């Protein structure tokens, strides 16, 4: 099962980047650098990629900026659910593309546009993310798609991971589980 770590400023400190990445590498096989607050994203992304490439991640992704991901040599990009128009642009650059989805229609649209994988969220209750979709809705989406579906949202325990696995998810993504 894919263990996909989503970083943010609460879980990744650039003063202790080496130890932070090492910690993520001990638990996750895919990682994305995500920071919506910094004005140093490009510089940080370069440092992040340099350090992450020292470990055995299956994929190392950047968040939202497919041109930067390509320029810096990331494996791929994690696009927001407002970036469907950028899937094909990222694919044209040879990037692995993950996009956030919240409905079956979004997930199917992502698949039809060539996304390699989708996150579907929120599965469990998480702050400011709306009503949880639940494991049954996750199971439905998985049955209807041909690309991998990664469960996202409120996943903080092994019990929740097991429920997602039983539903057929290819993996799970989380911020807090890896902190």
C-alpha positions, 0 to 999 in steps of 0.5 A, a space after each residue: 500500500 502506498 504511504 504518501 506523505 504530504 509535507 507542510 510547515 508544521 511537519 517539515 522544518 528547513 532548519 532540520 531538513 535532513 532529519 525531517 526527510 529521513 523521518 518521512 523516508 522511514 514511513 512513506 514511499 511517496 512524498 510531496 513538498 507542499 507549503 502554501 505560505 512561504 515566499 521561498 517555495 522555489 528555493 525550498 523546493 530545490 533543497 527539498 528535492 536534493 535531500 529527498 533524492 538521497 532516500 528510496 522514495 518511489 516518487 518525489 513530487 512538488 505541489 501545484 507548479 508543474 513547470 518548476 517540478 519539471 525544471 528541478 527534476 521532480 518525479 511529478 506534481 500534485 495538482 489542486 482540484 482547481 488545476 484540471 487544465 494543467 494535467 495534460 501540460 504536466 504530462 507533456 513534460 513527462 511528469 507523474 500527475 496526482 490531482 486532488 478530487 472530491 467527487 466521482 465526476 472530478 475523479 473521472 475527469 482527472 482519469 480522462 485527462 490522463 492523471 496517473 493517480 487521484 487523491 479522494 477526500 476527505 475520507 474521515 473528519 478533518 478540520 476545514 475540509 467539509 463533511 467526510 466522504 467515508 469509506 463506502 464512498 471511497 470504495 465506490 470511487 475505486 470500483 469506478 476508476 481505472 487509475 489508482 485512488 489514494 485515500 486522503 483526509 483525517 487519516 491519523 491511525 493504523 485503523 483508518 489506514 486498514 479501513 482504506 486498504 480494505 476498501 481497495 485504496 491503492 494507498 493513503 495520504 496524510 499530513 498528520 500521520 507522518 508528523 
